[in-house]
Amino acid sequence: MNWQSHYERWNLHKDLDDGLKTELNKLTESPALLEEAFYKTLEFGTGGMRGEIGPGINRMNIYTVRRAAKGLSGMISQKGDAAKRKGVVISYDNRHFSREFAVEAARVLGTDGIKVYVFNELRPTPQLSFAVRKLKTVAGIMITASHNPPEYNGFKVYGEDGAQLVGEDSDILLQLVNDVADELLIPVDSEKNLTEKGILEYVGNEMDEAYIEKLLTVVKDGDLVHKSGSKLSIVFTPLHGASTIPVTRGFEKAGFTNVKMVKSQTTPDPDFTHVSSANPEDHVAFDRAMKQGEEEGADVLIATDPDGDRVGVAAKNLEGNYQVLTGNQTGALLLHYLLSTLNTKNALPKNGVMIQTIVTSPLGKAIAQAFNIESLDVLTGFKYIAEKIREFEGDGSQTFLFGYEESYGYLIEPFARDKDAVQAALLVSEVALYYKLHGKTLFEALNEIYKSHGYYYETLRSFVFKGKEGLAIMSATMEAFRKESLKLEHFQLQLSEDYLKGIAYNYSNEETKDIDLPKSNVLKYIMADGSWVCLRPSGTEPKLKLYFGVKGDSTKEAQDKMKKLVEPVIKQLEALQ
């Protein structure tokens, strides 16, 4: 069926939502935008879907949400009545239509006889992951577009372990969603009827209390925080998102009482009115926090993204100015403190393991090695870290200690199974307190880590490829790199890894070996001196991401190396388009 047929199907549907009908009529004034809305079905990947809000099969709206929920309903129904009774828990963030989409998903599931729990207020992704485990549901749904622009929303699915789906369950769900014939004809009962029948139930404060109780286990030196927590001055902003309540309650319960909020960014706001960027990876997100930090004399600034799974941290640098740490730097500080504290208490398990993604800095591995702790690499995406945790629990072979990715995602305690900005906010405050009491800032502590392990330096470049034509160009660019490899003057290429083909090629001996990870459209190149480049199309945005990493004997040497690495790769990319 071509896109015009899908448009006609929507345009002629007699019960089409009034708001969507109005927006659809407006789209007819722009043929290109109309085609964008209908030329393909909004892709439902292994973790869910994400897209711009609006009418059409390639947009987020109540009908595409019903389609996704219907697929999940089919998967649960295949598991039998016991699974339907265990049910699904749903949470949502501050975005446009988040609550409406949560209710629509609940209506689809409830109509099919599946028990549904819905948070009565917005709550962050890690709390949804925790709730799946606490309520022992068979699945969970998070309505969020994470850190995407305001015009986006999304639908993420979690399995019964509280992690995003991988493997066979993911494949089954994808097929069942794709099998839904007509998203406009999915039957739904009313919210009122489902609530009166007891099929739909709302959860609230009791889930907050249970989560906060677990959250306190993230603190590694309770006496330190209890006695001196008030000495650390914190400025916190949720960037208009969903993490205000668990973060502030966590601070209070742990003993961090000197916390000031960026008030203009505290109210949930789908338009992100007082935020330059809702992504803590983007340093302009800290503009207001930095200004308030100067006024308050704050030691540390903390920002969480809209759905509370990513956290950004800023502190005074060696020149005395606030600077945002990279995700790799924050991860190194958390990991080093965690392992040091456990080691001091003789509580470091011999079978402990740290997990990071293939685009995360090797500094974490160096830190782990110094404590004789094993480190594992997984594909980008926290679901792969959660998958390893599940394996460890199944066979008891290893003990999970820490998991992280360069994009500001961290997990310390596995009572949640996705990256948890609430946990990370609490632990990074403990780290900042520890170093403050020793007369050091976070950047001074980081410099000590560099002195011990080498000056690792990473950077990221992103290229946007919007729309149908953009996706085709991005795909062609990846294939061109596969054929031509990298062209570098100042570096000796040692290894190339093609995760789509599952093959690594060694340039020195011309040998190949299999990569023991799931297939993924990723290319990584490693140089003889340990420098590396990775190309990866984003799974959630229309972007091609280029990751770069180097190691030097000083900050200046690392920065000089980085310049020599980045420039020729960017030129090659631009030449291929």
PEKATA-V764065 format. One record per residue. RES is the residue in one letter. SS is DSSP state (alpha for helix, beta for strand, coil for the rest). OMEGA is omega in whole degrees, 0 to 359 (* if undefined). Layout:
res->[RES/RES]
ss->[SS/SS]
omega->[OMEGA/OMEGA]
//
This chain:
res->[M/N/W/Q/S/H/Y/E/R/W/N/L/H/K/D/L/D/D/G/L/K/T/E/L/N/K/L/T/E/S/P/A/L/L/E/E/A/F/Y/K/T/L/E/F/G/T/G/G/M/R/G/E/I/G/P/G/I/N/R/M/N/I/Y/T/V/R/R/A/A/K/G/L/S/G/M/I/S/Q/K/G/D/A/A/K/R/K/G/V/V/I/S/Y/D/N/R/H/F/S/R/E/F/A/V/E/A/A/R/V/L/G/T/D/G/I/K/V/Y/V/F/N/E/L/R/P/T/P/Q/L/S/F/A/V/R/K/L/K/T/V/A/G/I/M/I/T/A/S/H/N/P/P/E/Y/N/G/F/K/V/Y/G/E/D/G/A/Q/L/V/G/E/D/S/D/I/L/L/Q/L/V/N/D/V/A/D/E/L/L/I/P/V/D/S/E/K/N/L/T/E/K/G/I/L/E/Y/V/G/N/E/M/D/E/A/Y/I/E/K/L/L/T/V/V/K/D/G/D/L/V/H/K/S/G/S/K/L/S/I/V/F/T/P/L/H/G/A/S/T/I/P/V/T/R/G/F/E/K/A/G/F/T/N/V/K/M/V/K/S/Q/T/T/P/D/P/D/F/T/H/V/S/S/A/N/P/E/D/H/V/A/F/D/R/A/M/K/Q/G/E/E/E/G/A/D/V/L/I/A/T/D/P/D/G/D/R/V/G/V/A/A/K/N/L/E/G/N/Y/Q/V/L/T/G/N/Q/T/G/A/L/L/L/H/Y/L/L/S/T/L/N/T/K/N/A/L/P/K/N/G/V/M/I/Q/T/I/V/T/S/P/L/G/K/A/I/A/Q/A/F/N/I/E/S/L/D/V/L/T/G/F/K/Y/I/A/E/K/I/R/E/F/E/G/D/G/S/Q/T/F/L/F/G/Y/E/E/S/Y/G/Y/L/I/E/P/F/A/R/D/K/D/A/V/Q/A/A/L/L/V/S/E/V/A/L/Y/Y/K/L/H/G/K/T/L/F/E/A/L/N/E/I/Y/K/S/H/G/Y/Y/Y/E/T/L/R/S/F/V/F/K/G/K/E/G/L/A/I/M/S/A/T/M/E/A/F/R/K/E/S/L/K/L/E/H/F/Q/L/Q/L/S/E/D/Y/L/K/G/I/A/Y/N/Y/S/N/E/E/T/K/D/I/D/L/P/K/S/N/V/L/K/Y/I/M/A/D/G/S/W/V/C/L/R/P/S/G/T/E/P/K/L/K/L/Y/F/G/V/K/G/D/S/T/K/E/A/Q/D/K/M/K/K/L/V/E/P/V/I/K/Q/L/E/A/L/Q]
ss->[coil/coil/alpha/alpha/alpha/alpha/alpha/alpha/alpha/alpha/alpha/coil/coil/coil/coil/coil/coil/alpha/alpha/alpha/alpha/alpha/alpha/alpha/alpha/alpha/alpha/coil/coil/coil/alpha/alpha/alpha/alpha/alpha/alpha/alpha/alpha/coil/coil/coil/coil/coil/coil/coil/coil/coil/beta/beta/beta/beta/beta/beta/coil/coil/coil/coil/coil/coil/beta/coil/alpha/alpha/alpha/alpha/alpha/alpha/alpha/alpha/alpha/alpha/alpha/alpha/alpha/alpha/alpha/alpha/alpha/alpha/coil/alpha/alpha/alpha/alpha/alpha/alpha/coil/beta/beta/beta/beta/beta/coil/coil/coil/coil/coil/alpha/alpha/alpha/alpha/alpha/alpha/alpha/alpha/alpha/alpha/alpha/alpha/alpha/alpha/coil/coil/coil/coil/beta/beta/beta/beta/coil/coil/coil/coil/coil/alpha/alpha/alpha/alpha/alpha/alpha/alpha/alpha/alpha/alpha/alpha/coil/coil/coil/beta/beta/beta/beta/beta/coil/coil/coil/coil/coil/coil/coil/coil/beta/beta/beta/beta/beta/beta/beta/coil/coil/coil/coil/coil/beta/coil/coil/alpha/alpha/alpha/alpha/alpha/alpha/alpha/alpha/alpha/alpha/alpha/alpha/coil/coil/coil/coil/alpha/alpha/alpha/coil/coil/coil/coil/coil/alpha/alpha/alpha/alpha/alpha/alpha/coil/coil/coil/beta/beta/beta/beta/coil/alpha/alpha/alpha/alpha/alpha/alpha/alpha/alpha/alpha/alpha/alpha/alpha/alpha/alpha/coil/coil/coil/alpha/alpha/alpha/alpha/alpha/alpha/alpha/alpha/alpha/alpha/coil/coil/beta/beta/beta/beta/coil/coil/coil/coil/coil/coil/alpha/alpha/alpha/alpha/alpha/alpha/alpha/alpha/alpha/alpha/alpha/coil/coil/coil/coil/beta/beta/beta/coil/alpha/alpha/alpha/coil/coil/coil/coil/coil/coil/coil/coil/coil/coil/coil/coil/coil/coil/coil/coil/coil/alpha/alpha/alpha/alpha/alpha/alpha/alpha/alpha/alpha/alpha/alpha/alpha/alpha/alpha/coil/coil/coil/beta/beta/beta/beta/beta/coil/coil/coil/coil/coil/coil/beta/beta/beta/beta/beta/beta/coil/coil/coil/coil/coil/beta/beta/beta/coil/coil/alpha/alpha/alpha/alpha/alpha/alpha/alpha/alpha/alpha/alpha/alpha/alpha/alpha/alpha/alpha/alpha/alpha/alpha/coil/coil/coil/coil/coil/coil/coil/beta/beta/beta/beta/beta/beta/coil/coil/coil/coil/coil/alpha/alpha/alpha/alpha/alpha/alpha/alpha/alpha/coil/coil/coil/beta/beta/beta/beta/beta/coil/coil/coil/alpha/alpha/alpha/alpha/alpha/alpha/alpha/alpha/alpha/alpha/alpha/alpha/alpha/alpha/coil/coil/coil/beta/beta/beta/beta/beta/beta/beta/coil/coil/coil/beta/beta/beta/coil/coil/coil/coil/coil/coil/coil/coil/coil/alpha/alpha/alpha/alpha/alpha/alpha/alpha/alpha/alpha/alpha/alpha/alpha/alpha/alpha/alpha/alpha/alpha/coil/coil/coil/coil/alpha/alpha/alpha/alpha/alpha/alpha/alpha/alpha/alpha/alpha/alpha/alpha/coil/beta/beta/beta/beta/beta/beta/beta/beta/beta/beta/coil/coil/alpha/alpha/alpha/alpha/alpha/alpha/alpha/alpha/alpha/alpha/alpha/alpha/alpha/alpha/alpha/alpha/alpha/alpha/coil/coil/coil/coil/coil/coil/coil/coil/beta/beta/beta/beta/beta/beta/coil/coil/coil/coil/beta/beta/beta/beta/coil/coil/coil/coil/beta/beta/beta/beta/coil/coil/coil/coil/coil/coil/coil/beta/beta/beta/beta/beta/beta/coil/coil/coil/coil/beta/beta/beta/beta/beta/beta/coil/coil/coil/coil/coil/beta/beta/beta/beta/beta/beta/beta/beta/beta/beta/coil/coil/alpha/alpha/alpha/alpha/alpha/alpha/alpha/alpha/alpha/alpha/alpha/alpha/alpha/alpha/alpha/alpha/alpha/alpha/alpha/alpha/alpha/alpha/coil]
omega->[181/187/179/179/177/178/180/179/178/185/183/182/189/182/181/179/186/181/179/178/178/180/179/178/178/182/182/178/180/182/181/179/178/178/179/183/187/188/176/174/177/189/174/183/184/182/182/181/179/180/178/179/178/179/177/182/178/181/174/177/185/183/176/174/178/179/179/180/179/176/177/177/179/180/179/180/177/181/175/185/180/178/179/178/178/168/185/174/186/172/185/179/190/190/177/176/181/179/180/180/177/180/178/177/179/180/178/182/181/178/178/175/180/178/181/172/179/175/183/173/179/178/187/181/181/178/174/178/177/183/176/182/182/182/181/177/181/181/176/177/173/177/183/169/177/186/180/179/186/183/183/164/184/187/181/183/180/177/186/175/180/180/174/188/172/172/188/179/178/180/180/181/180/180/181/176/180/181/180/190/185/183/182/187/180/182/177/173/181/176/182/181/182/178/180/178/181/179/178/182/180/179/184/190/182/178/174/183/180/180/180/179/177/183/182/178/177/179/185/176/184/180/179/183/181/183/191/184/181/181/179/178/185/167/184/173/174/180/179/188/194/190/184/186/181/180/183/177/178/177/184/182/183/181/175/187/182/184/177/179/167/192/183/181/184/181/176/186/182/180/179/189/186/181/176/176/180/182/180/172/178/192/177/176/183/185/184/178/179/178/179/178/177/180/184/187/186/177/185/177/184/178/175/181/189/181/169/175/178/180/173/184/175/179/178/178/184/177/178/179/178/178/178/175/173/177/178/180/177/179/179/179/180/182/181/179/181/182/179/181/178/181/179/181/184/183/181/184/181/180/181/181/174/182/176/182/184/178/178/183/174/178/179/178/180/178/180/181/180/178/182/178/180/175/180/175/174/176/177/184/185/178/180/173/179/178/178/178/179/178/180/179/182/184/178/186/184/180/179/180/185/175/180/175/187/183/169/180/185/173/182/179/189/172/165/183/170/178/191/181/180/175/185/179/180/182/180/176/176/178/180/178/181/182/176/180/176/174/184/171/177/181/175/176/179/179/177/177/178/180/182/191/183/183/179/183/181/174/183/173/181/179/185/177/186/172/183/181/180/179/179/179/180/178/180/179/178/180/178/177/178/183/187/185/181/177/185/182/189/183/176/181/183/187/170/182/178/186/175/176/181/185/172/182/179/184/183/181/177/179/175/174/181/174/185/176/178/179/180/183/183/174/178/180/181/183/182/181/179/175/184/177/178/177/183/171/179/177/185/181/179/186/166/183/177/181/180/177/177/174/180/177/177/178/181/179/179/180/178/177/183/180/181/180/187/189/181/179/178/178/179/178/182/180/183/185/*]
//
